[in-house]
Amino acid sequence: MKFNWIAIVCCLCFVSCTQRDFLKESGQLETFAEMVKSGVKPLALSPPLPTEEMDLFIAEAEKIAGQYEIELFREADLIETDLFSDSLVVGKEVLILYKGNGLRSYQALKTEIEEAKSAGSYSGDQKIAFSRRFGRLLGYPVERINALLAENSDFRDLQDFGIKGLETHWFYKDLNAARDFYTKKLGLKIQSDSDSLVVLGIAGDAKLVLRDLSKSTYSSTTPKSVALAFLTEDLQGWYDHLLAKNVPIKYSLKVKPGGPHDGFVAVDPEGYLLEFETFFQHPENEILIPELSQLPAEPTALDVNLSLQGSITWLYYKDMLPAQLFVEENVGLTLSADQGWAKIYRLSTNSYLGLVDGLRGMNAFSDQKLVELKLDLARPEEWGTYLKTKSSDSTQVAGFFRDPGFYRYTY
């Protein structure tokens, strides 16, 4: 008896393929289908499969889509971005899960990418921008998009170089008077001191640096456009202490039961605003409160029992969206509290950045400002080298860079 081995092998392959259960793919698809239905993701992608396997899987996929009341689109040529390695999808198909206008958004993006490729401009910053758009369509948070870009391109955010702390630099006509104010009335401890610069510890890695205005390029008429919030659990104690020390109070202590925070605002000898603030459990603080709960209250050098946990450096902007995108996409920060017209981002353990709408905050936006920010980086030389490769960005200069609000950062 003769056997047709080719026929037997083909039969076995057919049986093997038709018996493929796709349990893993079905589970993933069902998870994404639920996210799309609930609006968490505008669209989602199935695991990539060779065409012959997608032919077998499509019936199960359509069943899942029907259960979750969403749509499927079979895509044999997924757009090329820096979110994923090309090797993952070359020669394979994916299913796009969507509802509403999700597919139209994807197709419009694909058309723009094809036009950019035809024009020979689909590279560098433009490719990164298109990749971010695709990431947003997939419902990825910025930190996930940044991580994927770092895996598949030369993109890096500032967090990749290790942000260890923040120094907020303020400039004074009378440096001695400023030193006395912060050490004697606020009890901040001197970490280093010279005739032109005083470094003061607030708490942990948060520092305030007082600098001699006469030894800078700034003018005393330059708007400050900055405020500093001291985070504390001793709000009433601080208020009573500063009143007793005759420190000018711009906004008195406000206590709002059930509110997100209480605080008051004092003024230093040359007009910089100092906010003392306590945050409470509240919908807008659901990320911030667990962060603050891990920060010990560090005693000051005062002879009264007053402590600090960290600081928020408040910066003021004419346009909030570019500022938010900058700190999220380029610096790599994540939002800790959203106050509507003010956003709080954690920069390091004890240091926060606060972005404020300059039309609504205590200060107004100004192109020039009497403040600089210095970042303590684990690898500053590598960050400087990286900036030099981004010479197309006019805000990035060797030794420092500026954000969309023209705040100057050194490192």
C-alpha positions in Angstrom: 0.0 0.0 0.0 1.4 3.4 -1.0 0.9 6.5 1.0 0.6 10.0 -0.4 2.8 11.7 2.2 2.3 15.2 0.8 -1.4 14.8 1.2 -1.1 13.5 4.7 1.2 16.4 5.7 -1.2 18.9 4.2 -4.1 17.3 6.0 -2.2 17.3 9.4 -1.3 21.0 8.9 -5.0 21.8 8.1 -6.2 20.0 11.2 -3.5 21.7 13.3 -4.5 25.1 12.1 -8.3 24.6 12.3 -7.9 23.2 15.8 -5.9 26.3 17.0 -7.9 27.6 19.9 -6.6 31.2 20.0 -7.3 31.3 23.7 -4.6 33.9 24.4 -5.6 36.1 21.4 -9.3 35.9 22.4 -8.5 36.9 26.0 -6.5 39.9 24.8 -9.2 40.9 22.3 -11.9 40.7 24.9 -10.0 42.9 27.3 -9.4 45.5 24.6 -13.0 45.3 23.4 -14.2 46.2 26.9 -11.9 49.2 27.0 -13.1 50.4 23.6 -16.7 50.0 24.6 -16.2 51.9 27.9 -14.3 54.7 26.1 -11.0 54.1 27.8 -9.4 53.6 24.4 -10.6 55.3 21.2 -9.4 52.2 19.3 -7.3 49.1 20.0 -5.3 46.5 18.1 -5.6 42.8 18.2 -2.4 40.7 18.4 -0.8 40.6 14.9 -1.3 37.3 13.1 -0.3 35.8 9.8 -3.0 36.0 7.2 -3.9 32.3 7.3 -4.3 32.5 11.1 -6.3 35.7 10.9 -8.7 33.8 8.5 -9.3 31.3 11.2 -9.5 33.8 14.1 -11.8 36.4 12.5 -15.0 34.5 13.3 -14.2 34.5 17.0 -13.1 38.1 16.8 -16.4 39.1 15.2 -18.3 37.3 17.9 -16.4 39.1 20.7 -17.0 42.5 18.9 -20.7 41.8 18.7 -20.9 41.0 22.4 -19.3 44.3 23.3 -21.1 46.3 20.6 -18.0 47.6 18.8 -16.7 47.4 15.3 -13.8 45.6 13.7 -11.6 46.6 10.8 -9.1 44.1 9.3 -5.8 45.9 8.6 -3.1 44.3 6.5 -0.9 47.3 6.4 -0.7 48.9 9.8 0.8 52.4 9.8 4.5 52.7 10.5 5.4 54.6 13.7 8.1 54.6 16.3 5.7 53.0 18.8 6.3 49.5 17.6 9.1 47.6 15.9 8.3 47.0 12.3 9.3 43.3 12.8 6.2 42.8 15.0 3.7 43.5 12.1 5.6 42.9 8.8 3.8 40.1 6.9 1.0 40.1 9.5 -2.5 41.5 9.9 -4.2 43.2 12.9 -7.8 43.9 13.8 -8.6 47.4 14.7 -11.3 47.6 17.4 -13.3 50.8 17.4 -16.6 52.5 17.8 -17.9 55.9 16.5 -15.3 57.8 14.5 -12.3 55.9 15.8 -11.6 54.3 12.4 -12.0 57.6 10.6 -9.3 59.1 12.9 -7.0 56.2 12.2 -7.5 56.4 8.4 -7.0 60.2 8.4 -3.7 59.7 10.3 -2.6 57.0 7.8 -3.3 59.3 4.9 -1.2 62.1 6.4 1.7 59.7 7.1 1.6 58.4 3.5 1.7 62.0 2.3 4.7 62.8 4.6 6.5 59.7 3.3 5.9 60.8 -0.3 7.3 64.2 0.5 10.4 62.6 2.1 9.7 64.2 5.4 8.6 61.2 7.5 11.5 61.2 10.0 12.8 62.8 13.1 10.5 65.1 15.0 7.7 64.7 12.5 7.7 61.0 12.8 7.7 61.4 16.6 4.7 63.7 16.4 2.8 61.2 14.2 3.7 58.4 16.6 2.3 60.4 19.5 -0.9 60.9 17.6 -1.3 57.2 17.1 -0.4 56.5 20.7 -3.2 58.9 21.8 -5.6 57.1 19.5 -4.7 53.9 21.2 -5.5 55.5 24.6 -1.9 55.3 25.9 -0.9 57.8 28.6 2.1 60.0 27.8 4.5 58.1 29.9 3.7 54.9 28.0 4.1 56.7 24.7 7.5 58.0 25.8 8.6 54.6 26.9 7.7 53.1 23.5 9.4 55.9 21.7 12.6 55.3 23.7 12.5 51.6 22.8 12.1 52.2 19.1 13.8 55.5 18.3 16.5 57.9 19.6 13.9 59.8 21.6 14.6 60.4 25.3 12.8 62.5 27.9 14.6 64.2 30.8 13.5 61.6 33.3 15.7 59.1 31.3 18.7 61.0 32.6 17.7 60.8 36.3 16.0 63.8 37.9 17.2 63.9 41.5 16.0 67.3 42.7 15.2 70.9 42.0 16.7 74.2 43.0 14.5 77.3 42.6 16.8 80.3 42.0 15.6 83.8 43.1 17.6 87.0 42.7 18.0 89.8 45.3 19.2 93.3 45.5 20.0 92.7 49.2 21.3 89.2 49.5 22.1 89.5 53.2 18.6 90.6 54.1 17.1 87.7 52.1 19.5 85.3 53.9 18.4 86.6 57.3 14.7 86.3 56.4 14.8 82.7 55.2 17.1 81.4 58.0 15.8 83.4 60.9 12.1 83.8 60.1 11.5 80.6 58.2 14.3 78.4 59.7 15.6 77.1 56.4 19.0 75.5 56.8 22.0 76.7 54.8 23.7 74.0 52.7 26.2 76.3 51.2 27.0 80.1 51.4 29.0 82.7 49.6 28.9 86.4 48.9 26.8 85.8 45.8 24.8 82.6 46.4 23.1 80.9 49.3 21.7 77.4 49.0 18.9 76.6 51.4 17.3 73.2 52.1 13.5 73.1 52.2 13.0 69.4 52.6 14.8 66.5 51.0 15.8 67.3 47.5 13.8 70.6 47.3 16.0 73.6 47.6 15.7 77.4 47.4 18.8 79.3 46.1 19.2 83.0 46.8 21.4 84.9 44.4 23.0 88.3 44.2 21.1 90.3 41.6 24.1 92.6 40.9 26.1 89.6 39.7 23.5 88.4 37.2 22.2 89.6 33.9 18.8 90.4 35.3 17.2 93.8 36.1 15.4 94.6 39.4 12.4 95.7 37.3 12.0 92.2 35.7 8.7 90.6 36.7 9.1 87.7 39.0 6.3 85.5 37.5 6.9 82.8 40.1 5.7 81.6 43.5 6.9 79.0 45.9 4.6 76.8 47.9 5.9 75.2 51.1 4.1 71.9 51.8 3.4 71.5 55.5 1.1 69.7 58.0 1.6 72.7 60.4 -0.5 75.3 58.5 -2.0 77.1 61.5 1.4 77.0 63.3 3.2 78.6 60.4 0.5 81.3 60.0 0.7 82.2 63.7 4.5 82.2 63.6 4.8 84.5 60.5 2.2 86.9 61.9 4.2 87.1 65.1 7.4 87.8 63.1 5.6 90.6 61.2 6.0 88.9 57.8 3.7 90.5 55.3 0.6 88.4 54.5 -0.9 88.8 51.0 -3.7 86.3 51.4 -4.8 85.3 54.9 -5.3 81.7 56.0 -8.4 80.2 54.4 -9.9 77.0 55.9 -12.5 75.3 53.6 -14.0 72.1 55.2 -14.2 69.5 52.5 -12.0 71.4 50.1 -8.9 70.1 48.3 -6.5 72.3 50.2 -6.0 75.1 52.7 -3.3 77.8 52.7 -2.2 81.4 52.9 0.4 83.5 51.1 3.2 85.5 52.6 5.6 87.9 50.9 9.4 87.8 51.2 11.6 91.0 51.6 11.8 91.7 47.8 8.3 90.6 46.8 8.5 86.9 46.0 5.3 85.1 47.0 5.5 82.3 49.5 2.5 80.0 49.8 2.0 77.7 52.7 -0.3 74.8 51.8 -1.9 71.7 53.2 -3.6 69.2 50.8 -6.5 67.0 51.8 -8.2 63.9 50.4 -10.3 65.1 47.5 -11.1 64.0 44.0 -8.5 66.3 42.5 -5.8 65.0 44.9 -6.2 61.2 44.6 -2.7 60.8 43.2 -1.1 63.6 45.2 -2.2 62.6 48.7 -0.5 59.1 48.6 2.6 60.8 47.4 2.6 63.4 50.2 1.8 60.7 52.8 5.2 59.2 52.2 7.1 62.4 52.8 8.3 62.8 56.4 7.8 66.2 58.1 11.3 67.7 58.3 11.9 70.1 61.2 13.2 73.6 60.5 15.9 75.3 62.5 13.4 77.5 64.3 12.9 77.3 68.1 9.3 76.5 67.5 8.0 73.1 66.3 7.4 73.8 62.6 8.2 71.5 59.7 8.1 71.1 56.0 7.6 68.2 53.6 8.6 69.7 50.2 7.7 72.5 47.8 5.8 73.4 44.6 7.4 75.9 42.3 4.5 77.7 40.6 5.2 78.9 37.0 2.8 81.1 35.0 1.9 80.7 31.4 0.0 82.5 28.6 -0.9 79.2 27.0 -1.2 76.1 29.3 -1.4 73.3 26.7 2.1 73.8 25.3 3.4 73.9 28.9 1.6 70.7 29.8 2.9 68.9 26.7 6.4 70.1 27.4 6.6 68.8 31.0 4.8 65.5 30.0 6.5 64.7 26.7 9.9 66.3 27.0 10.5 66.3 30.7 8.6 63.0 31.3 6.5 64.1 34.3 3.1 62.8 35.3 0.2 64.7 36.7 -0.3 64.6 40.4 -3.2 67.0 40.8 -5.4 68.8 38.4 -6.9 72.0 39.8 -8.4 73.1 36.4 -6.4 76.2 35.7 -3.4 74.9 37.7 -1.6 71.5 37.2 0.8 70.0 39.7 3.5 67.6 38.5 5.9 65.6 40.7 9.5 66.4 39.6 11.4 64.4 42.2 10.8 63.0 45.7 10.1 66.4 47.5 9.9 68.8 44.5 6.9 69.6 42.4 6.2 71.9 39.5 3.0 73.8 39.3 1.8 75.2 36.0 -0.7 78.0 36.3 -2.8 80.0 33.8 -1.3 83.4 33.9 -4.7 85.1 33.5 -6.0 83.5 36.7 -3.1 83.0 39.1 -1.4 85.2 41.8 1.1 86.2 39.2 0.8 87.0 35.5 2.7 85.6 32.5 5.8 87.5 31.4 8.3 86.9 28.7 11.1 87.9 31.1 11.1 86.6 34.7 13.3 86.9 37.8 13.8 83.2 38.3 15.8 80.2 37.1 15.3 76.5 37.8 18.3 74.2 38.2 17.7 70.4 37.8 19.9 68.0 39.7 20.5 65.2 37.2 22.2 61.9 37.6 23.7 62.1 34.2 23.9 65.8 33.2 26.6 65.3 30.5 24.5 62.8 28.7 21.5 65.1 28.7 23.7 67.9 27.4 24.9 65.7 24.5 21.3 64.7 23.8 20.2 68.3 23.6 22.9 69.1 21.1 21.5 66.4 18.8 18.2 68.3 18.8 19.6 71.5 17.3 16.4 72.0 15.2 14.8 73.1 18.5 15.8 76.7 19.1 14.8 76.5 22.8 17.5 74.0 23.5 20.9 75.6 24.1 24.1 74.0 25.5 24.1 74.3 29.3 20.4 75.3 29.6 17.1 75.1 27.9 13.8 77.1 28.0 10.3 75.8 28.2 7.3 77.2 26.2 6.8 79.9 28.9 10.5 81.0 28.5 11.4 79.7 32.0 15.1 79.0 32.0 16.3 75.6 33.2 20.0 74.8 33.9 21.4 71.4 34.9 
